Amino acid sequence: MAQARSRIVAVCGTSTPDETEERDARRVGTLLAQHGVTVVNGGLGGVMAATAQGVAEAGGTCIGLLPGGDAADATPGLTVALPTGLGEMRNALIVRAADGVIAVGGGWGTLTEIAFAMRTGKPVVLLHSWRLSPPEHAAMPEAPASAGTADEAVSALLQMLDR
């Protein structure tokens, strides 16, 4: 009998978080791990490092898909560091590996991950992140949800995944 796969959530965000974004990314990692969720991220600094730290402190699993070819570049706290050699193209892999996405802060790379998730129909929750609205005639099945706290972000995404 096949064992059910645990949920996988991508946490993406800025590599230069402010204090609030860093604190909330760490809390998101902790909460996801406490819910038995495996986390995947880009494996480097900023939000990725804070999330990995939160996951590690809660005894969870965090997989980093690194842009370069050297696992030594990975942030501490990752359970698994996978060098892809794909640069920013690994953003699509991060999203494809996940059931849903939480974006904390972010720049252009984070926006690509949000877009990949929306394009593939995966739920997205934004925390201190982009404010998105489609052009007037664009079809968007479900807009990303916004959250004000890490607890709200995790709760919202888990509810979306339960639908």
Secondary structure, DSSP 8 states (H G I E B T S, - for coil): -------EEEEEE-SS--HHHHHHHHHHHHHHHHTT-EEEE-SSSTHHHHHHHHHHHTT--EEEEESSS-GGGS-TT-SEEEE-S-GGGHHHHHHHH-SEEEEES--HHHHHHHHHHHHTT--EEEES-------TT---SS--EEESSHHHHHHHHHHHHH-
